[in-house]
Amino acid sequence: MMQSLLSILIWLPIVGGFAVLALGTHRAKGARWLALAVAIVTFIVSIQLLTGYDAAAGTMQFIEQHRWIAAINANYHLGVDGISVALIVLTTFVTVLVILGAWDSVHDKVNQYLAAFLVLEGLMVGVFCALDALLFYVFFEGMLIPMFIIIGIWGGPRRVYATLKFFLYTFFGSIFMLVGLIYLYTQSNSWELSQLAALKLTLEQQSWLFFAFLIAFAVKVPMWPVHTWLPDAHVEAPTGGSVILAAIMLKIGGYGFLRFSLPITPDASQHFAWLLIALSLVAVIYVGFVALVQEDMKKLIAYSSVSHMGFVTLGIFISLALVRVGGNKDAAYLGVSGAMVQMISHGFVSGAMFSCVGVIYDRMHTRMIKDYGGVVNTMPWYAAFVVLFAMANCGLPGTSGFVGEFMVILASFQSNFWIAALAAFTLIIGAAYTLWLVKRVIWGDVTNDHVAKLKDINAREALVLGTFAAATLLFGIWPAPLTHLMDASIKHIVDQLLIVKVG
């Protein structure tokens, strides 16, 4: 079983999704229980990655390789390092909570809704496992289909517009990546990531490839200015779609930079690092100010996600400057490690905040901030969870939101004081829009009769939010297990940054 563990993690939820679909629309209860069972079993299987992975080695493990398309030398090649393991477990963990969260909120085509999430889960796991570039691209593109369906069928009034915008942006970006991969194949006659990383390329070749990858992964993160699809997608998506989009799918952009841009085009990545650092700072500062003026709770949290993911790209590319210019491997490691911790933390915090919006939307059927006020008076337990996740979103010490951002800022200080100062300033902006949201929705007197009639969270909702809260606090207070899991893999990536392919 251990030899095919990754294939099980990919295909179990996909096959389970089709089984849920086969139940038909008239067996909603059975579809819910079967989907939950498949998601829980997949999560349990993913835990074996944690127990069986040798974190001290930091190498690719659980390798599977089979001939796939012999004519073009493409292989079904899977493997994981510490970074992949962390993201896979995050994926399986969040999927369980998404299915639990949708238990009572989705009543139309329940089996199709849950099947789409299970298929999406398998495809996302495939992205984090693929060691063949063509296989990665298939999974990368395949994710669009179930998310397209989720937003397009169960989304809000402007779901068609949001779905098309989401699809066109992401598909447009990935076309450039495909062109880049085809060019690499013509140079190496291989799709293997390890062989592509070993390929000697001139700075001009690397530059064209770097921008091809940049367009694909920047859209997925998303980075400014190609972020405008995200608020629309979040606002129109059902709660589960927003949770998966924020908690998992945005991370694939950052993961792509680590797997493609840095090892395949290290010289171009260093040459254009200033551009990525600048775009990251724009994202964390400007988009933070945009979040301040939002009146829709989902849109505010969506812009918050763009701002927080800016720390991920900042941590990744500030490391290039630290290694290539200053030779400071320890600080570079700190930057990449902070970026990865931020990715995992953002998965918990953003997923939790969108879940909180979903809880109250199910009761009031509005996301507008002005329609609320004084919720703490009628939903005290709900208010407690919202305040906790808001503090994590602000980067309060003791929560997971603090750890990654602090590590990135600390690494930035060792590269450039002003970059670090600008990044640190965003913590104030983040606190401003988050606390402004809490003040208007949670605190104060009850503003209308609808709020006065609200019922506090039930046991199922408490389980979902409580699980998110436990993860947020655990990795805020004790991040060592997470950093230890990824430590050796990140050091290997930093070592790769020192490789110079051109003279």
VOGU-3710 file (C-alpha; in Angstrom, 3 decimals, decimal comma):
1> mmqsllsili> 0,000/0,000/0,000  2,829/2,404/0,857  4,213/2,045/-2,670  0,946/3,292/-4,170  -0,021/5,682/-1,381  0,057/8,770/-3,598  -2,093/7,154/-6,269  -4,605/6,201/-3,587  -4,712/9,805/-2,372  -5,341/11,016/-5,921
11> wlpivggfav> -7,818/8,450/-7,183  -9,738/7,549/-4,017  -11,581/10,911/-3,851  -12,034/10,977/-7,643  -13,568/7,486/-7,743  -15,511/8,325/-4,581  -16,810/11,445/-6,278  -18,178/9,461/-9,197  -19,748/6,998/-6,727  -21,495/9,907/-4,989
21> lalgthrakg> -22,610/11,200/-8,373  -24,050/7,781/-9,252  -26,399/7,913/-6,233  -28,594/10,408/-8,077  -30,174/13,653/-6,970  -32,961/11,960/-4,990  -30,627/10,370/-2,410  -29,165/13,491/-0,830  -28,696/11,989/2,639  -26,792/9,007/1,288
31> arwlalavai> -24,667/11,307/-0,872  -23,709/13,395/2,160  -22,670/10,401/4,247  -20,773/8,702/1,410  -18,936/11,921/0,519  -18,011/12,485/4,164  -16,788/8,902/4,497  -14,615/9,195/1,374  -13,173/12,525/2,581  -12,397/11,148/6,051
41> vtfivsiqll> -10,746/8,005/4,675  -8,664/10,147/2,299  -7,580/12,327/5,230  -6,633/9,257/7,270  -4,599/7,908/4,361  -2,834/11,282/4,053  -1,791/11,052/7,706  0,335/8,075/6,683  2,422/10,521/4,659  3,229/12,333/7,897
51> tgydaaagtm> 4,117/9,156/9,785  6,017/7,527/6,920  7,870/10,533/5,518  11,511/10,948/6,556  11,607/14,681/7,233  15,331/14,644/8,045  16,199/13,573/4,494  14,035/16,158/2,738  14,182/14,210/-0,527  11,382/13,072/-2,814
61> qfieqhrwia> 9,797/9,978/-1,277  6,872/7,584/-1,909  8,030/7,509/-5,523  5,754/5,977/-8,162  6,717/5,847/-11,817  4,964/4,211/-14,757  5,115/4,775/-18,485  2,229/7,050/-19,492  2,590/8,317/-23,078  5,559/6,502/-24,595
71> ainanyhlgv> 5,532/8,464/-27,867  6,465/11,706/-26,102  8,377/10,171/-23,177  5,794/11,249/-20,594  5,536/9,323/-17,324  3,038/8,930/-14,527  5,679/10,011/-12,018  4,702/10,887/-8,461  6,660/11,808/-5,357  6,538/14,155/-2,373
81> dgisvalivl> 8,903/16,132/-0,201  8,096/17,897/3,075  6,478/20,838/1,292  4,189/18,569/-0,728  3,248/16,508/2,329  2,184/19,633/4,247  0,029/20,877/1,363  -1,554/17,462/0,732  -2,555/17,052/4,376  -3,940/20,607/4,334
91> ttfvtvlvil> -5,992/19,675/1,253  -7,492/16,509/2,741  -8,102/18,244/6,086  -9,959/21,195/4,594  -12,039/18,993/2,279  -13,515/17,138/5,256  -14,522/20,444/6,836  -15,989/21,732/3,557  -18,248/18,701/3,248  -19,327/19,016/6,886
101> gawdsvhdkv> -19,944/22,728/6,398  -22,248/22,118/3,429  -24,361/19,537/5,296  -27,471/21,703/5,672  -26,697/24,640/3,396  -26,903/22,905/0,001  -30,253/21,391/-1,006  -30,156/21,408/-4,813  -28,253/18,649/-6,660  -26,483/17,647/-3,454
111> nqylaaflvl> -24,762/14,603/-4,952  -23,339/16,642/-7,829  -22,113/19,376/-5,478  -20,272/16,937/-3,205  -18,943/14,904/-6,134  -17,385/18,036/-7,616  -15,490/18,709/-4,381  -14,180/15,149/-4,140  -12,955/15,174/-7,743  -11,379/18,586/-7,119
121> eglmvgvfca> -9,622/17,197/-4,039  -8,035/14,373/-6,031  -6,836/16,742/-8,752  -5,311/19,157/-6,234  -3,450/16,295/-4,531  -2,200/15,308/-7,991  -0,725/18,781/-8,501  1,279/18,462/-5,285  2,507/14,960/-6,226  3,410/15,288/-9,900
131> ldallfyvff> 7,108/15,022/-10,782  6,394/14,967/-14,518  5,723/18,425/-15,974  3,051/17,234/-18,391  1,272/15,315/-15,625  1,448/18,449/-13,464  -0,122/20,455/-16,273  -2,975/17,952/-16,676  -3,825/18,142/-12,975  -3,276/21,912/-12,957
141> egmlipmfii> -5,774/22,401/-15,780  -8,138/19,684/-14,592  -8,828/21,604/-11,376  -10,588/24,282/-13,380  -13,414/21,952/-14,386  -14,936/21,087/-10,978  -14,424/24,628/-9,646  -16,015/26,011/-12,820  -19,022/23,764/-12,154  -19,194/24,622/-8,428
151> igiwggprrv> -19,294/28,381/-9,008  -21,376/28,203/-12,179  -24,187/26,038/-10,748  -24,322/26,814/-7,018  -23,000/30,376/-7,126  -24,734/33,714/-6,627  -26,703/35,927/-9,054  -23,608/36,927/-11,073  -22,168/33,407/-11,111  -21,927/33,164/-14,915
161> yatlkfflyt> -19,818/36,324/-15,123  -17,624/35,246/-12,185  -17,172/31,739/-13,579  -16,169/32,900/-17,036  -13,760/35,455/-15,604  -12,215/32,830/-13,321  -11,844/30,344/-16,177  -10,490/32,798/-18,752  -7,909/34,304/-16,397  -6,545/30,976/-15,192
171> ffgsifmlvg> -6,729/29,251/-18,571  -5,020/32,210/-20,260  -2,170/32,036/-17,760  -1,701/28,308/-18,041  -1,399/28,458/-21,845  1,881/30,343/-21,420  3,101/27,665/-19,038  2,242/24,960/-21,585  4,219/26,768/-24,285  7,176/27,010/-21,904
181> liylytqsns> 6,974/23,316/-21,033  6,820/22,325/-24,696  9,939/24,397/-25,367  11,734/22,679/-22,475  10,694/19,302/-23,882  12,213/20,160/-27,250  15,482/20,980/-25,487  15,641/17,918/-23,239  13,279/15,300/-24,732  11,912/14,862/-21,214
191> welsqlaalk> 9,082/16,100/-19,007  10,811/15,082/-15,762  11,125/18,056/-13,426  14,548/16,926/-12,229  15,871/16,817/-15,813  14,291/20,151/-16,679  15,973/21,679/-13,629  19,351/20,267/-14,753  19,001/21,700/-18,276  21,600/24,367/-19,149
201> ltleqqswlf> 19,836/27,485/-20,424  21,042/30,936/-21,402  19,741/33,984/-19,567  17,602/34,879/-22,584  16,037/31,419/-22,668  15,459/31,511/-18,908  13,904/34,965/-19,131  11,265/33,888/-21,648  10,506/30,776/-19,602  10,443/32,761/-16,366
211> fafliafavk> 7,723/35,063/-17,672  5,771/32,143/-19,100  5,717/30,543/-15,655  5,156/33,910/-13,969  1,954/34,601/-15,894  0,547/31,157/-15,025  1,416/31,177/-11,343  0,818/34,900/-10,720  -2,785/34,474/-11,877  -3,219/31,494/-9,574
221> vpmwpvhtwl> -1,727/33,165/-6,438  -3,137/35,760/-7,467  -0,670/38,626/-7,658  -1,469/42,233/-8,479  -2,529/43,234/-11,161  -3,971/39,860/-12,299  -5,948/39,416/-9,080  -9,283/40,901/-10,157  -10,903/37,529/-10,885  -10,588/36,451/-7,247
231> pdahveaptg> -13,041/38,854/-5,498  -15,729/38,101/-8,095  -15,166/34,354/-7,812  -15,292/34,476/-4,008  -18,420/36,627/-3,850  -20,383/34,418/-6,233  -19,035/31,030/-5,111  -20,921/28,978/-2,516  -19,244/28,831/0,895  -17,444/25,554/0,196
241> gsvilaaiml> -16,103/26,914/-3,075  -14,731/30,005/-1,353  -13,089/27,902/1,359  -11,333/25,579/-1,109  -10,386/28,453/-3,387  -8,754/30,438/-0,584  -7,371/27,582/1,502  -5,912/25,371/-1,250  -6,128/26,599/-4,844  -4,300/29,887/-4,258
251> kiggygflrf> -1,396/27,921/-2,763  -0,764/26,180/-6,074  0,629/29,420/-7,497  3,226/29,691/-4,745  3,977/25,987/-5,059  4,525/26,439/-8,800  7,169/29,105/-8,200  9,073/26,682/-5,949  8,786/23,719/-8,325  9,290/25,458/-11,693
261> slpitpdasq> 10,535/29,053/-11,602  13,337/28,723/-9,051  14,923/25,385/-10,088  14,447/25,686/-13,888  15,147/29,423/-14,311  17,289/30,386/-11,280  19,308/33,104/-13,040  16,242/34,779/-14,553  14,444/34,475/-11,217  17,305/36,321/-9,545
271> hfawllials> 17,497/38,859/-12,380  13,797/39,707/-12,101  13,424/39,193/-8,351  13,065/42,962/-7,911  9,922/42,866/-10,045  8,323/40,113/-7,993  9,275/41,841/-4,742  7,721/45,083/-6,008  4,514/43,342/-7,119  4,333/41,555/-3,754
281> lvaviyvgfv> 4,635/44,845/-1,870  1,915/46,394/-4,032  -0,292/43,411/-3,231  0,221/43,582/0,529  -0,143/47,382/0,739  -2,452/48,611/-2,028  -4,833/45,646/-1,912  -4,965/46,021/1,852  -6,275/49,560/1,405  -8,799/48,260/-1,138
291> alvqedmkkl> -10,053/45,809/1,489  -10,691/48,717/3,848  -13,506/50,137/1,707  -15,399/46,918/1,013  -19,022/46,591/2,131  -19,375/42,891/1,278  -17,836/40,552/3,873  -16,725/38,004/1,294  -15,125/40,605/-0,917  -13,240/42,066/2,045
301> iayssvshmg> -11,843/38,644/2,972  -11,019/37,965/-0,691  -8,902/41,113/-0,928  -7,378/40,152/2,405  -6,285/36,856/0,814  -4,504/38,703/-2,000  -2,689/40,816/0,565  -1,660/37,858/2,728  -0,510/35,796/-0,253  1,743/38,707/-1,141
311> fvtlgifisl> 3,851/37,653/1,848  4,303/34,246/0,220  5,789/35,617/-3,002  7,768/38,205/-1,041  9,341/35,482/1,112  10,196/33,340/-1,915  11,836/36,043/-4,014  13,513/37,969/-1,210  15,393/34,725/-0,606  16,917/34,929/-4,077
321> alvrvggnkd> 18,384/38,329/-3,271  19,674/37,071/0,062  21,457/34,057/-1,464  22,647/35,394/-4,823  23,701/38,863/-3,654  24,543/38,545/0,028  25,286/34,828/0,273  23,108/34,638/3,370  21,722/31,108/3,231  20,252/31,222/6,752
331> aaylgvsgam> 18,198/34,325/5,998  17,143/32,889/2,640  15,983/29,726/4,374  14,037/31,903/6,820  12,299/33,679/3,933  11,221/30,500/2,107  10,249/28,826/5,368  8,173/31,856/6,324  6,488/31,791/2,923  5,542/28,130/3,387
341> vqmishgfvs> 4,280/28,611/6,945  2,239/31,560/5,681  0,729/29,369/2,953  -0,363/26,715/5,445  -1,585/29,261/7,994  -3,543/31,172/5,383  -5,233/27,892/4,491  -6,585/27,598/8,016  -7,393/31,260/8,653  -8,950/32,162/5,309
351> gamfscvgvi> -10,899/28,892/5,228  -12,197/29,624/8,709  -13,194/33,202/7,882  -15,112/32,174/4,767  -16,781/29,435/6,836  -17,833/32,077/9,369  -19,378/34,152/6,601  -21,185/31,051/5,357  -22,639/30,344/8,809  -24,229/33,765/9,096
361> ydrmhtrmik> -25,209/33,911/5,424  -27,228/30,713/5,833  -29,269/32,507/8,501  -29,611/36,000/7,018  -28,996/35,462/3,273  -26,946/38,625/3,011  -23,215/39,313/3,063  -23,470/43,099/3,339  -21,798/44,449/6,458  -24,453/47,145/6,939
371> dyggvvntmp> -27,125/44,468/7,473  -25,459/43,265/10,655  -24,380/44,669/14,011  -24,464/43,365/17,563  -24,261/39,703/16,529  -22,400/38,951/19,766  -25,642/39,538/21,673  -27,457/36,679/19,955  -24,585/34,432/18,814  -21,879/34,599/21,510
381> wyaafvvlfa> -20,112/31,351/20,544  -20,076/32,358/16,901  -18,716/35,777/17,870  -15,911/34,154/19,867  -14,766/32,176/16,825  -14,977/35,215/14,540  -12,856/37,306/16,898  -10,258/34,514/17,170  -9,941/34,173/13,403  -9,905/37,946/13,018
391> mancglpgts> -6,962/38,138/15,414  -5,179/35,446/13,405  -5,876/37,422/10,226  -4,279/40,450/11,896  -1,176/38,389/12,683  -1,627/38,357/16,456  1,189/36,476/18,272  -0,048/33,098/19,475  -1,924/32,439/16,240  -0,594/30,841/13,057
401> gfvgefmvil> -1,111/34,130/11,206  1,790/35,667/13,102  4,483/33,047/12,515  4,850/33,098/8,731  4,542/36,860/8,322  7,066/37,482/11,102  9,583/35,110/9,477  9,201/36,818/6,084  9,582/40,300/7,604  12,638/39,159/9,580
411> asfqsnfwia> 14,240/37,775/6,417  13,377/40,982/4,554  15,171/43,062/7,187  18,383/41,172/6,365  17,979/42,094/2,705  16,617/45,638/2,731  15,319/47,720/5,612  12,757/49,609/3,537  11,261/46,470/2,026  10,858/45,053/5,521
421> alaaftliig> 9,410/48,323/6,811  6,801/48,406/4,035  5,907/44,764/4,628  5,588/45,351/8,372  3,380/48,381/7,745  0,815/46,099/6,140  0,191/44,451/9,503  -1,374/47,753/10,569  -3,529/47,837/7,425  -4,555/44,231/7,993
431> aaytlwlvkr> -5,546/44,977/11,558  -7,497/48,035/10,358  -9,776/46,300/7,857  -10,176/43,153/9,976  -11,076/44,982/13,195  -13,322/47,354/11,242  -15,207/44,302/9,987  -15,500/42,836/13,492  -16,629/46,139/14,971  -19,453/46,591/12,475
441> viwgdvtndh> -20,672/42,983/12,404  -20,015/41,560/15,871  -19,924/44,377/18,441  -22,438/47,010/19,452  -26,160/46,845/19,984  -28,475/44,703/17,884  -29,318/46,804/14,837  -32,407/45,056/13,433  -35,017/42,407/14,108  -33,326/39,867/11,858
451> vaklkdinar> -30,153/39,931/13,941  -32,244/39,729/17,121  -33,729/36,429/15,929  -30,432/34,753/15,071  -29,654/31,370/16,621  -26,139/30,533/17,764  -24,046/27,892/16,000  -25,113/24,269/16,232  -22,892/21,284/17,050  -21,876/20,654/13,420
461> ealvlgtfaa> -20,888/24,287/12,854  -19,037/24,330/16,174  -17,111/21,227/15,082  -16,039/22,835/11,808  -15,045/26,191/13,338  -13,529/24,514/16,402  -11,299/22,350/14,209  -10,101/25,386/12,277  -9,507/27,165/15,596  -7,477/24,269/16,985
471> atllfgiwpa> -5,199/24,251/13,936  -4,815/28,047/14,024  -3,794/28,006/17,684  -1,652/24,860/17,484  0,643/26,193/14,768  0,632/29,640/16,332  1,809/28,373/19,691  3,861/25,386/18,500  4,929/25,705/14,833  7,874/23,327/15,290
481> plthlmdasi> 6,162/20,205/13,830  5,290/22,115/10,660  8,707/23,726/10,226  10,477/20,414/11,004  8,425/18,651/8,329  9,510/21,140/5,659  12,951/22,081/7,016  15,215/19,792/4,972  13,166/20,250/1,784  13,393/24,042/2,080
491> khivdqlliv> 17,153/23,859/2,675  17,417/21,802/-0,510  15,519/24,525/-2,404  17,819/27,226/-0,974  20,828/25,202/-2,079  19,373/25,090/-5,580  19,142/28,896/-5,595  22,942/29,009/-5,572  23,157/27,144/-8,876  24,239/29,423/-11,726
501> kvg> 23,414/28,068/-15,184  24,967/30,870/-17,223  28,484/32,187/-17,158
//
